[in-house]
């Protein structure tokens, strides 16, 4: 049975790796030849046929589920149109600097007949002073509203090492995103729509309000953590704290995880079982052990709902449910079989869960703990044995997470076992129960005590965060799988020969080398950061960032969400030069995040008071046989008090007889000035299109003088400026320039070498069936 369930899971995984959605029917028909072997007398043939059939079922089930979900899509012609809808706030709203974001279930469209998906994600922004009074109405789950919205199809940034936002939207069945229009005015029609799902979300909302009221953020810096531990709202945690948790390997504890669900279920089950034994009439009807198990399952179910039904909590609840059913049936189910059954239920209900890092961390950790359990965990009798068992648990959990952490996050904490040894019992057995109790009972001292305990724990975690973190480039998938096999070999019982082989299998993932250009070559990645610019330039031994990307909100920017993850994916922890071309936030917004996360040796900028060196026409240097030169601005440009665009730093890179021209946001007067200063020396093979394709730039003389074969437009999907303008695109097409766009192609990779120029888009190379859908 276990092999069949794993085959089913592998089928689901294979479907999620497809560049285009394959129909489920061929997958099921392909399994028909295996059916006769299910009735054969050969045990080997039967097992092979069963595994093949389960693989086909998993693949077909995932394909059918995806096909059904993708059919509910926003009609292309409705993108950017004002649409009046009537529906319900479906989940806990999330506040941000300028407004609130929430999921919305569309019950009826009032201005169009069809073409609007049922579940959408909406942002409701505060009005600025020019539009009217600021402020938004209070928004709560379960409310029915009539709204006027503007929608677009699911779209996210596509970068190496980045978060796949489109996959996340698909898993949550959100088939369009957009924002609420202020005119005509929105209208709340009902305070509560009576449905179980909305009532659960309303309960989470009330719990959050109570916690926020009793723990003001001004005097309780860890209040967001208590909210996360109570209702699973990780976005309540201050963004700066995640750096501490990442460096200590305790991120998994700062939301409702399987460990927390198990603890709550065990506590509640123990209380019910203890009380049940003291009432003979109840014991005669149902044994106390079974009553306690039912109570544990009920507590786990309620806590899982509070967590928003996240994968780690799901896995624990399903395992408890399987164990309860096995006990009531009188059968003894092996722990590994229980885990496999939980895997089957999770993927049957949510085939996209297998794409989440939390899924792999959760199941790998529990699987390894079960794997080493036969070596003696649970048999301890004295304090030394208990300590040894606890140490083995920490060692096994740390090893199990290594391949996943290196593949997904490209780092792991060296002090994680020590940090978790204290943090796990404190958070699971003290802080979380107190936070839950404080959310139920309106007595502030309970929550104050939970906050005080966590305050002491944070002193320890901040000390742990000072220790080094191992970073390495993302290994290929096959290397991570080999490392997983190595973990299993290392954790074999003591005395089994060949355990050192496991270490040899694990080492390539830990020490995987960074892929670098050859001497004289340069690689440039224009990252997909939405409406803005961020690009990374690499030679053999040097790295330059040309703009760190836009500021998205007070809580996030492209440096934090795109540039730093990309550098870690490459295995880069130091940057030689950061160029901030000008002060506009769509180019400079990520600067602080980059400089706080990555060591930067030199800052080159046109921004006054930036703390770095001014970029000036005439500056030049050579790295590994690659020539860099600044062409703009001049000292005279700085003397003119005009738009920041006019002093954008323009950088030309030459390698192997080929050139790349990076132009930031220069406009027509600046292009004319460059033509005057370099009348016959602006040729380049690749051009970064000035000012995102605005009509104020890309004049015909400039395009002709550069004579590029490729042009890259850094632009956001359906951005509010309408970039790139049609007439600008027409100029490049008339000049026979091949256009690349980050909104269409994702991150654009450019390689200049002696043998030529190569340009490619991340979306084309790593296409998934949900991209663009």
N, C-alpha and C positions, 0 to 999 in steps of 0.2 A: 504493500500500500504506500509506503513512504516513497519508493522510487517512482510510483505512478503520480503522486502529488508533485514531486519535484519536476517530473516531466511536464505536467500541466503548467507549473510556474515558468519553466523554461520556454514553453510555447507562448505564454503571455509576454515574456521578456522579448522574444524574437519579434513578435508583432510590433512592440513599441520601438524597435530599432529600425523599422522599415521607412524608407524615404517617401513612399506613397502607400496609401491605404489599400491593402489587398482584400478582396472579397472573402468572406468567411466560408462560402459554399465550397470553393475548390479545396480549401484546407480540410474540410470534413470529408469530401469525396476522396481525397488522397489517402485517408485512413481506411477506406473500405477494403482494400486488399489484405489488411491486417486482421480483419474480423474472423476469417476461418481459423486462424491460428489460436483464437481464444478457446476453441474447443478441442485443440490438439492434446495428445497425451504427453507431449514433450514439454517439460517444465520450462526449459530455456526458451523455446519458441513462444510459449504462452507469455512469459515475462517480457520478451522483446516486443511482441504484438501489443501487449497492454501499455507498455511505455510509449510506443509509437502512437497508439490511439489517444492516450492522454495528452501527449504533446500536441496532436492535431486538434483535440478538443480545446485545449488552452489557447492555441493560436486562433482557432475559429471563434471562440467566445470573446476574446479581446477584440478581434476584427469586427464582429457583429456589434459589440457594445460601442466601439468607436464610430462605426457607421451610423448607428442610431443617434449618437450624441452630436455628430458633425452635421446631421441634417437640420438641426435647429440652429440656423445661422442667420446673421443679419444680411439682408439683401444689399448688394453693393451700392445700388442707387440711393439707398437711405443713409449712407454714411455722410455725416456732416449736416443732415437736414434736421430741422426742428420737428420733433414728434411728441405728441401729447399721449401719455400713457397713464393707466390706472393700475395700481398694484400695491404690494405689501413689502415693507422693510423686513428682509428675511433673516438677517443675522445681526450680531452685535456691531453697531457702528464704531468706526475707528476714527478718532479725531487726529488732525494734523495741524500744522501751523496756520493754514489759511482756511480751514473748513473741516469737513467730515466726509468719510468714505464708507459705503455700505453696499451690501448685496440687496438686490431688488427683484422680486418675482412679479413679472408683468402678467396681470390678469386680463387686460383688455387694452387695445390700442384705439385711440379716439380720432386720430387724424389720418391714419393709413389703414388699409384693409388687412394687410399681412406683411410678413418680412421681418418682424421684430422677434428675436428669441425670447424664450420664457424667462431665463435668469440672466441678469445683467449686473455689472458693477458700476456704481455711480459715485462721482465726487460732487460734493455740494460746497462751492466756494463762497466765502464771504464777499459781499459787494464792497468795492472800493468807494472812496469819497465821491468820485465823479458820478457813480451810478446811484448812489443813495446811502442810506445809513448802513453801517456795517452790522454784522451779527446774523446768526442763523437760528431758526427755530430748533427747539430740542427734538431730537430724532431718537425713537426707541423701537426695538424690534416688535413686530406684530402690528404696527400702525399701517393703515391703508391711506395712500396719498394719490392725488392727481398731480402729475409733474409734467413739465415740458423739458425734454432732454435732447441732447445731441450725442449720437453714438458713432462708434467705429468698430470694425471687426477686431478680434483679438490680435494684438501685436505687442511684441516685446523686443528688447535689445538682444541681438544675437552676436555673442563674442566667445572666443575660446576661454574656458574656465569660468564662464558667467552663468548666472541663474537663468533657467529656461522659463520665463514668465508665461509663455503661451502654453506650455505643458501644464503648469500650475493652474491656469485658468480652465483648461480642458478637464483636469481632474475634478475641479470644483463645479464643473458644468456651467461655467460662466461664458456665454457665447458672444458677448459684446461688452465694451466698456464705454464710458462717456461721462458727461457732467450735466448737472441740472441748470436750466436756464432760469433767470430771475423774472423774465417776462414772457408770457403771462404768469402771474404769481401762483406759486404752489399752494395746494389746499389739502389739509388733513381731513379725511372723510370719516375714519373710524379710529378710535383709540386702541382697539385690539381686535384682531381677527382670531377667532378661537380655533386654533389648530395645534396639535401637540408640539410640532417643531417650533412654532412661534412662541409657545408658552415656555419651552426650554430656554430659548434665546432671551426671552423677557426675564426669566429667573437669573440668567447669567448677568444681564444688564443691571438688575436690582442688586445683585451681589457686588458688582463692580462699584456701583454708586455708593453702597454702604461702606465699602473698604476705602474709597477715595475720601468720603466725608470724615471717617474716623482716623485716617492717616494722611493729613495734608502733606503734599509733596515738599513744601518749603521746609518742614521740620522732620520729615521722614524720607530720606533719600532712597530707601529700599522698598518703598510702598509698591512700586511697580512690580517688584519680584513677588511680593505676597499676592498681588492680583493675578500674576501669571500662575502661581502655584495653586490658586483657588479655582480659577475659571479657564486656565489655559490661554490667556491673552498675552502672548509674548511681546506684542507691540507696546505693552504698557511699560516695558523695561527700558530705561534710558540707554540710548545707543552706545554711549561710551563704556557701559558696563560689559558689553559683549566682548570687548577686547580682553578684559580680565578673565572672563569665563573661558574664552578660547585659549588663552595662554596657560590656563590651569587644567584644561580638559574637563571642566564641570558644566559645560553648556547644557548637557542632557538633564541636569538637575533643575534648571531654571524654568521648567514648564511641567505640565502634568505628563509624566512618563509612565512606562509600565511599572517601574519600581514604586512610584507613588500609588498607583492604582492597587498594586498588590498589597501595599502596607495598609491602605484604607480598608480593603476587602478583608484582610486578615484580622484587623482590629475589630471591625464590625461583626465578623463571623465569630470571633472568640467571645465577644460580649453576649451575643444571642445564644450561642451554645452553652455558655456558663449559666445564664438565666434559665434556659430551657431545661437543664438537668435538675433544677430545683423545683420543677412543677411536674409531679409524677403523671398527671393526666396527659400532659403534652408529650412526655417521653413515650408513653404507651402508644400514642398515635403516630409519632415520628421520632426516630432516634435523634438525640441531640447533635450528633456529628453531621447528619444530613441537614438538620435545620440550620446549623451554623454555616454549612456550605451554601445553602440557598440564600441565606442572609448575606454572605460574602459576595455571591454573584449579583444580588440586587444592589449592594453598595458599589460594586465595581461598575455596574451599568449606569447608575446615577452619576458617579464621578466621571465616567467616560463621556457622558453627555455634557457635563460641565466643561470638559476639556475640548469640546468642539469635535469629538469623535476622531481625534488624531490617530495616526497609524500605531504608535507605541501603545497607546491606551487601548485601541481596538485589539491588538494582538494579545494583551494581557486578559482582557475581558473574554475573548473567544477561548483562550486556553482554560480559564476558570470554568467557562460554560461546558467545554468538552469534558473536563475533569468531573464536573457535577453530573453530567449525563452518564458518564462511565460508572460513577459510584451508584447512582440510582438504578442502573441496569444490572449492577452486581458484577461488572467486568472490571478487570484491572488493566488500565491503558498505560503503556509505557510513556514516559515523559517525551521522548523523541517523537512518538506518534501523535501525542497531544499537540506538540509544536507544529507538526506537519498539517494536522487538521486545522489549526488556527491559520496557517499559511493559506490553505485552500479557501477558507471562508473569507479572509481578507481580500484575496485576489479575485474571488468570484463576485464580491460586492463592489470592488474598486480595482479594476485591472491596471489603473495608472499609478497605484500606490508603489509599484515596483520601481518607478522612476525617482522616488524620493530617497535622499541620503538617509533619512531617519528610518526608513523601512529596512535598509541593509544593516545599519548600526543596531537596530533593535533585534532583528532576527539572528544576526551573527553573534551578538553578545549572549542571548539566551541559549542559542544552539551550542556555543562553546562551553557555557557553564554546565549544560546537560552532559556535554562530551567529557568534561573532566570530573563530573559528579561521581562517577563510578570509582574514582581514585581515592574517595574518602570524605568528600564534602557531606556534611550532615551526620558524620559518625563521631564528632568530637565529644569528649567527655570532660576534659579539664581545660583550664584557661590556656595552656600551651597549645592544646589541640584546636581550640576555638581560634586562637591567633593564627595558627598555621593554616586553618581552613579559610579564614578571612583573607590572609595574604595570597593564597592560591586563587581565590575569587578575583581579587584585584589584578593579579598577574594575568589570569586568563582573559578577563574583560579588556584589559589594556592591549594585550596581543591581538585579540579578536578585532578590535577597532582599527588597528594600524593600517591594513590594506585599504579599508574604506576611507579613512581620514586622508591618506596620501593620495588616493584617486580623486576624491571630491574636493578636499580642502588644501591639499599639498602641504600639510603641516600636522604635527602632533606635539603634545606637551610632554616634556621629559619628566616633569614632576607630577604628572597626572595621577599616578598611583597613590602618592602621599596626600595630594589634595583631596582625592575622592575618599580616601580612608577616613578622613574626618568629616568631609562635607556630606557624604551619603547618609550616615546615621543622623547627623544634626538636622539636615533638611528633611529627610524622610520621616523621622520619628519624633521630631520636636517642632520644627518650624511649620511644616505642612499641616499637621493636626491642629496646631494652634490657629493657623490662618483659616482653616475650614470652620473651626469652632467659632472664631470671631466673626465670620461671615454670617453664621446662623444666629448667634446670640448677640444682641446689641449692647455689648459691654466692652468699651474701648480698652481696658487693661489687658484683655486677652491678646488683642492685636499688638498692643504696645510691647508685651512680653515677647511675642514672635519677632517683632522688629528688633528688639534689643538683642535677642539671641543671634539673629542674622548679622547684626552690627558687629558682634564679636567674631563671627565666622569670616566676615569680610576683611577684618584685619589680617587673619591668617591667609586668605586667598590673595590679597594684595601683596603679601610677602612672597607667596608662591609665584605670582605673576612676574616677579623680578628675575626668575630663573629662565634660562634660555629655552627657546622653542625650536624643535627641529623642523627645517623647511627643505623641501626638495621639489623639483619639477614634477608635474603630474605624470605618473608612469602609464604606459599603454594598458589597456584592459587585460590583456593576457598576462602581463607582469603582475598585476594586482591579483588575478586568479591564482597564479603560481604562488604568490605570497600567502594567500589564504590557505593553500595546501601546506605551505611551510609551517603556518601556525598550528595546524592540526598535528603535524609531525612533532613539533616542539613540545606540545602538550600531551604527548603519549605518556603513559605511566612510567615512573622512575624504574630504571632497569631495562627498559626496552631498548635494544640496540638501534643505532642509526638516527637518534634524535638530532644530532648535529647537522644532518642533511636538511632538516627543516630550517635551520639558521641560514644555510646556503641558499635555500629557496626564497627566504624572506629578504635577504640583503639587496638584491637588485632593485626592489621597490624603494627601499630606504635610500640607496645611493644612486638612483637613476640619474644619468648625466643630462645636463641642459643642452638642448640642440642649439648650435651656434652657427652663424655664417662663417664661410671661409675667409681668410685674409683678403682684403680687397673687395669683398661683397658687403652689401648693406640690405637689411630687411626692415621694412616699414609697415606697421599695422595701423591703419586708420580705423579706430574702434567705433562701434555703433553705440553712441551715447544719447541718441535722440537728437533734439535740436541744439547742437553745440559741436564742439570739436575736442577730441582727445586722440593722440596718436603716439606710438612708441617706435623709436628708431634704434636699431641694434646693429653694431658691428661685432667683430670677433670678441673683443674684450670690453666693450663700452656700450652704455645705454643712455639714450636721450628721450625725454618726454617733451613732445611739442604740443603744449596745452593739456591740462589735466581734466578738461570736460566741464559740464555745466553744474550749477547748483539746482537741485530739484526742489528742495524744501528746506526748512530750518533743521530737519532731522536727517537729511540724506543728500548726497551729491555723487557725481560720476566718479570722483576719485575713490570714494569708499566702495561704491557698488560695482564699478567696472574696471578702472585702471589698476588698483591694488590687487584685486583677484586675478587679473590677467598677468601681472608681473609674478605673482606667486605661482600661477600655472606654469610659467616659464622657468621658475626657480630663481628669480632675480630678487635680491634683497638690498641692492644698492644701485642708485642711479647717479651717473656722472653729472648730467646737466638736466635741469628742469627749465624749459622755456615757457614762460607765461606771456603770450603774445600781446595781450592788452587787457584792460580791466573789466570788460563786459563779462557778466556772470556766466554766460553760456560757454565761455572759454576758460575763465579763471576760477570758477566755483569749486572745483575739486582740489585746489592747491593745498589747502590746509590738511585735508585728509591724506594726501599723498605724502606730504612732508612729515606728518606724525607717524605714519606706518612704515615708510621706507626711508633709508638714509640717502639724503641728497647732497652731493658734494658742491654743486654750483647752481645758483639761480640766476637765470638770464631773463630780463623782463623789460617791458616798456611802462610798467605800472610804477608810479612814483611811490616811494616809501615801502617798497616791497621787501627791502632788506637785501636785495641782490644787485647784480651788475646790470647796467643799462645795455640793451641790445642796440647796436649801431652799425650802419652801413660800413663795410670794410673789415669787420671782425671775421676771422677765419681760423680754422684749425684742422688737423688731420688725425684721424683715428684708424689704425689698422689698414692704412692704404686708402681710406675713404676721406674725401675732401668736403668740409663744411664751410659755408660762407654766408654771412648775413648781408642781405641786399637792401634792407629797409628797416627802420626809418633813419633819417639823417639828423644831425644836430638841429638843423633849421626846422625840421618837422616837429621836434619837441618844443621849439619856441612858439609855435602857433597853438593857441588855445582853442582847439576844435574837437571834433568827435574822436573818441578813442580809437575808432576803426582806422583813422589816418596814420596812427603810429603803431599799427600792428607789425610785429616782427616777421619779416619774410626770410625764409631760410632755403638755400639751395644746397643740394647734396649731389656730389659727383662720384661715380664709382664705375670702373671698367669702361670708361668712355660713354657712360650713360648718365642722365641727370633726372632729378626729381625736384620740383619747385613747390614749396609749401608757402601758401600765401595768406592764411588766416582770413581776416575780414577787410582787406584793403578794398578800396572803391575806385571808381573811374579816375579821379585826379591822381591817386597814388599809382595806378597802372600807367598813366601818362608820364609820371615822374620817373618810373622805372624804365620806360621806353627811352626817355631822354638821357638817363645816365648809362644805360646799357643798350645802345641802339641796335647792335648786332650780336648781342650776347645774352639773350634771354631764352634760347632754345632749351627745351627739356622734353624728355620722353614721356614723363608723367607729371600731371599738374593737379594740385589740390585746388579745386575750383574756389575762387575768392567769394567770401561772404555767402556761402551756402547756396549759391545760384541766384542771388538777389539781382534785380534789374539795375541796381546801382553799380554793378561790377561786370566783369567779363565783357569788356568792349571788344568789338571786332578786331581793331589793330593789336590789342594785347593777345588775343587768341591766336592771331596769325603769327605774331612775333615768337610766341612760345612754341607753336607747332607741335604740340603734344600728340602722341598716339593714344594715350589713355588719360582720362580725367576722372577724378574722384570727387563726389559731392557729399560732404558730411551733412546729413539732413534728417530731421525727425519725421516719422510717419504722420501724414496729414497734419503738419504743423500749422499753427495759427497765422504764420506769415505767408503761407502759400509757396514756400521755397521747395524746389527750384522753379523759377518762373518759366512759363512755356517759351517765351521768346529767347531766353538765355539757353535753354536746352536746344532750341532750334539752331542757334548759332554754332554750338559745338557739333551738332549732327551735320550741319552744312559743311563744316570743316573736316568731316569724316573722322571725328574723335570718338573712340569707344568710351561710353559713359558708365561709370560705376557709382551706385548710390547706396549709402549705408542703410537707408530705410528699406530697400529692396534686397540688397545683397548681404546685409550684416556687416561685420568687420571686413575691411578690404585689405588684403595682404599684398605688398609690393616687394619684389626682389630685384635688385640691380646687381648684375654680375658681368664678368668679362664676356660671357657668351650670350647676353641679351637681357631682356626685361620680361618678368613674369608677374601677372596680376591675377588675383583670384578672390572670390567672395566666400565667406564662411558658410552662408546659408546653402550655397550650391554644393559645397564639399561635405556638409553635415546636415543634409536635408532630413526632416522628419515629416510624417504625414500630416501633422497638425499645423505645421508652419504655413502662414498665410491663410489659414482657415478660420 
